[in-house]
Amino acid sequence: MKENKVVLITGASSGIGEAIANFLQQKDFTVFGTSRNPGNRKSDFPLIALDVTRPETIEKAVSEVISRAGKIDVLINNAGVGITGPIEETPNEEIKKAFDTNYFGPLNVIKAVLPSMRKNRGGLIINVTSIAGYMGLPYRGIYSASKGALEITTEAFRMELKDFNIKMTNVAPGDFATNIAAGRYHAPIIEGSPYEKQYGNTLKLMDQHVDEGKDPSEMAKAIYEIIGEENPRIHYKVGEPLQKFSVALKRILPDKVYERLLLKHYKL
């Protein structure tokens, strides 16, 4: 592996993105991270202003990296946002915001780096999705849909890019101990709502899963290994064995049997 590759990581000011950036920096990659508000954040790698919901900031950030480093070898689309709530009670405005960040944002970053990668006759794009993107989870349906859309789009994109020696892959993490729960949009628990009790209980369970999640450094190590592969696979899953196994179960079990397993897991 050429350790002097130039890597651009969106959403690198905390959590999984920061862990990936620090790990690759230690492995002698040239790392650029992005954040909506870099401000005075201290890091061992440059943090550039980029808001994936604002295309003009994407173009500016990509141009800055290319100006400073001459190229982008690896793009890691990590920026994302959580969203929970009964779909019926989740405001359309919040649904659109989630898709702008989790789906349209990564697509626009990809579009911004492709001309440079084609010029350099190669590159690697890693989209950080979610194991939740493989299944419709109760009270996380919008999040599942936004991540699932990126998974499927990546499958098509790979085939369109094959003639340019540009590789693309998905990495779907399970629950990791990050601050995503604090930053995600929660539809309010409405007193008297038909969803009040079930949503409230499920929300507590989801937060518990994050608090008990794996160390983000596991994702960083997985990303490092993928960068070193000559021909990355289409899909990767990183997380607890049971979480990864849940994806395999969905492929082999009848739909209603799998649905019952999810209902039992979430105590619904």
C-alpha positions as CSV (number, residue, x, y, z in Angstrom):
1,M,0.0,0.0,0.0
2,K,1.3,3.5,-0.9
3,E,1.0,5.3,2.5
4,N,1.4,8.7,0.9
5,K,-2.1,8.7,-0.6
6,V,-4.2,11.8,-0.2
7,V,-7.5,11.1,1.7
8,L,-10.5,13.4,2.1
9,I,-12.9,12.5,4.9
10,T,-16.2,14.2,5.4
11,G,-17.6,14.6,8.9
12,A,-14.2,14.2,10.5
13,S,-14.5,16.5,13.5
14,S,-15.8,13.7,15.8
15,G,-16.9,10.1,16.1
16,I,-16.1,7.6,13.4
17,G,-14.8,10.2,11.0
18,E,-12.3,11.6,13.5
19,A,-11.2,8.1,14.4
20,I,-10.5,7.2,10.8
21,A,-8.6,10.5,10.1
22,N,-6.4,10.0,13.2
23,F,-5.7,6.4,12.3
24,L,-4.8,7.1,8.7
25,Q,-2.7,10.1,9.7
26,Q,-0.6,7.7,11.9
27,K,-0.2,5.4,8.9
28,D,1.4,8.3,7.0
29,F,-1.5,9.1,4.7
30,T,-2.0,12.8,3.8
31,V,-5.4,13.4,5.5
32,F,-7.8,16.2,5.1
33,G,-11.0,16.2,7.2
34,T,-14.1,18.3,6.8
35,S,-16.6,19.8,9.2
36,R,-19.4,22.3,8.9
37,N,-17.8,24.5,11.5
38,P,-14.1,23.8,11.8
39,G,-13.6,26.8,14.1
40,N,-10.8,26.4,16.5
41,R,-11.1,22.6,16.8
42,K,-7.7,21.1,17.5
43,S,-6.7,18.1,15.4
44,D,-3.6,16.4,14.0
45,F,-4.9,16.9,10.4
46,P,-6.3,19.9,8.5
47,L,-10.0,20.5,9.0
48,I,-11.7,22.2,6.0
49,A,-15.1,23.8,6.1
50,L,-17.7,21.7,4.2
51,D,-21.4,21.3,4.6
52,V,-22.6,18.4,2.4
53,T,-26.0,20.1,2.1
54,R,-24.5,23.1,0.5
55,P,-22.9,22.2,-3.0
56,E,-20.9,25.5,-3.1
57,T,-18.9,24.5,0.0
58,I,-18.3,21.0,-1.5
59,E,-16.7,22.5,-4.6
60,K,-14.6,24.9,-2.6
61,A,-13.3,22.2,-0.2
62,V,-12.4,19.8,-3.0
63,S,-10.6,22.6,-4.9
64,E,-8.7,23.5,-1.8
65,V,-7.5,19.9,-1.2
66,I,-6.4,19.5,-4.8
67,S,-4.6,22.9,-4.6
68,R,-2.8,21.9,-1.5
69,A,-2.1,18.2,-2.2
70,G,-2.3,18.0,-6.0
71,K,-4.9,15.2,-6.0
72,I,-7.4,13.1,-4.1
73,D,-6.7,9.4,-4.0
74,V,-9.4,8.4,-1.5
75,L,-12.7,9.9,-0.6
76,I,-14.4,8.7,2.5
77,N,-18.1,9.8,2.6
78,N,-18.6,9.7,6.3
79,A,-20.8,12.8,7.1
80,G,-24.2,11.8,8.1
81,V,-27.1,12.5,10.5
82,G,-29.4,10.4,12.5
83,I,-33.2,10.7,12.6
84,T,-35.7,8.9,14.7
85,G,-39.5,9.0,15.1
86,P,-42.8,7.5,13.9
87,I,-42.8,8.1,10.2
88,E,-46.4,9.5,10.4
89,E,-45.3,12.1,12.9
90,T,-41.9,13.0,11.4
91,P,-42.1,16.4,9.7
92,N,-41.4,16.3,6.0
93,E,-38.9,19.1,6.4
94,E,-36.8,16.9,8.7
95,I,-37.1,13.9,6.3
96,K,-35.8,16.1,3.5
97,K,-32.9,17.3,5.7
98,A,-31.9,13.7,6.5
99,F,-31.8,12.8,2.8
100,D,-29.9,15.9,1.9
101,T,-27.2,14.9,4.4
102,N,-27.2,11.1,4.1
103,Y,-27.9,10.7,0.4
104,F,-27.7,13.8,-1.8
105,G,-24.7,15.1,0.1
106,P,-22.5,12.1,-0.5
107,L,-23.6,12.1,-4.2
108,N,-22.6,15.7,-4.6
109,V,-19.2,15.1,-3.0
110,I,-18.6,12.1,-5.3
111,K,-19.5,14.2,-8.3
112,A,-17.0,16.9,-7.2
113,V,-14.1,14.5,-6.9
114,L,-14.7,12.4,-10.0
115,P,-13.1,14.7,-12.6
116,S,-9.8,14.8,-10.6
117,M,-9.8,11.0,-10.1
118,R,-10.5,10.4,-13.8
119,K,-7.6,12.8,-14.7
120,N,-5.3,10.8,-12.3
121,R,-6.6,7.5,-13.8
122,G,-7.8,6.1,-10.5
123,G,-9.2,6.5,-7.1
124,L,-11.2,4.9,-4.3
125,I,-14.5,6.2,-2.9
126,I,-15.8,4.7,0.4
127,N,-19.3,5.4,1.4
128,V,-20.0,5.0,5.1
129,T,-23.6,3.7,5.2
130,S,-25.2,1.6,8.0
131,I,-26.3,-1.9,8.8
132,A,-29.7,-0.2,9.4
133,G,-29.7,0.5,5.6
134,Y,-30.3,-3.2,5.0
135,M,-33.6,-3.3,6.8
136,G,-36.5,-1.1,7.7
137,L,-36.2,-0.5,11.4
138,P,-39.1,0.7,13.5
139,Y,-38.9,4.4,14.4
140,R,-35.7,4.6,12.3
141,G,-37.4,4.1,8.9
142,I,-36.2,7.4,7.4
143,Y,-32.6,6.8,8.5
144,S,-32.7,3.2,7.1
145,A,-34.2,4.5,3.8
146,S,-31.5,7.2,3.4
147,K,-28.6,4.8,4.0
148,G,-30.2,2.0,2.0
149,A,-30.5,4.4,-1.0
150,L,-26.8,5.1,-0.8
151,E,-26.0,1.4,-0.7
152,I,-28.0,0.7,-3.8
153,T,-26.7,3.8,-5.7
154,T,-23.2,2.6,-5.0
155,E,-23.9,-0.7,-6.7
156,A,-24.9,1.2,-9.9
157,F,-22.1,3.8,-9.6
158,R,-19.4,1.1,-9.4
159,M,-20.4,-0.3,-12.8
160,E,-20.5,3.2,-14.4
161,L,-17.0,3.9,-13.1
162,K,-15.2,0.7,-14.0
163,D,-13.6,2.0,-17.2
164,F,-11.9,4.8,-15.3
165,N,-10.1,2.6,-12.7
166,I,-12.2,4.3,-10.0
167,K,-13.3,1.9,-7.3
168,M,-16.3,2.4,-5.0
169,T,-17.5,0.5,-2.0
170,N,-19.9,0.7,1.0
171,V,-18.9,0.2,4.6
172,A,-21.9,-0.4,6.8
173,P,-21.2,0.1,10.5
174,G,-23.4,-1.2,13.3
175,D,-23.7,0.6,16.6
176,F,-20.5,2.5,17.7
177,A,-19.9,4.5,20.8
178,T,-20.2,8.0,19.3
179,N,-22.2,11.2,19.9
180,I,-24.6,10.5,17.0
181,A,-27.5,10.1,19.5
182,A,-27.0,13.7,20.7
183,G,-26.8,15.1,17.3
184,R,-29.6,13.3,15.5
185,Y,-33.2,14.7,15.1
186,H,-35.7,13.1,17.4
187,A,-39.3,13.5,16.5
188,P,-40.9,14.5,19.8
189,I,-42.7,12.0,22.0
190,I,-46.2,13.4,21.8
191,E,-48.4,12.9,24.9
192,G,-51.5,11.1,23.9
193,S,-50.0,9.9,20.6
194,P,-50.8,6.4,19.5
195,Y,-47.0,5.9,19.3
196,E,-46.2,7.5,22.6
197,K,-45.3,4.4,24.7
198,Q,-43.8,2.2,21.9
199,Y,-41.7,5.0,20.4
200,G,-40.5,6.2,23.9
201,N,-39.4,2.7,24.8
202,T,-37.7,2.1,21.4
203,L,-35.8,5.4,21.7
204,K,-34.3,4.5,25.0
205,L,-33.3,1.1,23.6
206,M,-31.6,2.8,20.6
207,D,-29.7,5.2,22.8
208,Q,-28.5,2.2,24.9
209,H,-27.3,0.4,21.8
210,V,-25.1,3.4,20.9
211,D,-23.8,3.8,24.4
212,E,-22.8,0.2,24.5
213,G,-21.4,0.2,20.9
214,K,-18.0,-0.7,19.7
215,D,-14.9,1.6,19.7
216,P,-14.8,3.8,16.6
217,S,-11.2,2.6,16.1
218,E,-12.6,-0.7,14.8
219,M,-14.1,1.2,11.9
220,A,-10.8,3.0,11.3
221,K,-8.9,-0.3,11.1
222,A,-11.5,-1.7,8.7
223,I,-11.2,1.4,6.4
224,Y,-7.4,1.1,6.4
225,E,-7.6,-2.6,5.3
226,I,-10.1,-1.7,2.6
227,I,-7.8,1.0,1.2
228,G,-5.1,-1.6,0.9
229,E,-7.2,-4.0,-1.2
230,E,-6.6,-4.1,-4.9
231,N,-10.2,-4.8,-5.7
232,P,-12.5,-3.8,-2.8
233,R,-15.8,-5.7,-2.4
234,I,-19.1,-4.0,-3.0
235,H,-20.3,-4.2,0.6
236,Y,-18.6,-4.5,4.0
237,K,-20.2,-4.7,7.4
238,V,-18.4,-3.7,10.6
239,G,-19.9,-4.2,14.0
240,E,-21.0,-6.8,16.5
241,P,-21.3,-10.3,15.1
242,L,-25.1,-10.4,15.7
243,Q,-25.6,-7.1,13.9
244,K,-23.7,-8.4,10.8
245,F,-25.5,-11.7,11.1
246,S,-28.8,-9.9,11.0
247,V,-28.1,-8.9,7.4
248,A,-27.5,-12.5,6.4
249,L,-30.7,-13.6,8.2
250,K,-32.7,-11.1,6.2
251,R,-31.6,-12.7,3.0
252,I,-32.6,-16.3,4.0
253,L,-35.6,-15.9,6.3
254,P,-39.1,-15.4,5.1
255,D,-40.1,-11.7,5.4
256,K,-42.7,-12.2,8.1
257,V,-40.3,-14.4,10.2
258,Y,-37.6,-11.7,10.0
259,E,-40.2,-9.0,10.9
260,R,-41.1,-11.0,14.0
261,L,-37.5,-11.1,15.0
262,L,-37.2,-7.3,14.7
263,L,-40.4,-6.8,16.7
264,K,-39.0,-9.1,19.4
265,H,-35.6,-7.3,19.4
266,Y,-37.3,-3.9,19.9
267,K,-39.8,-5.3,22.3
268,L,-42.7,-4.2,20.2
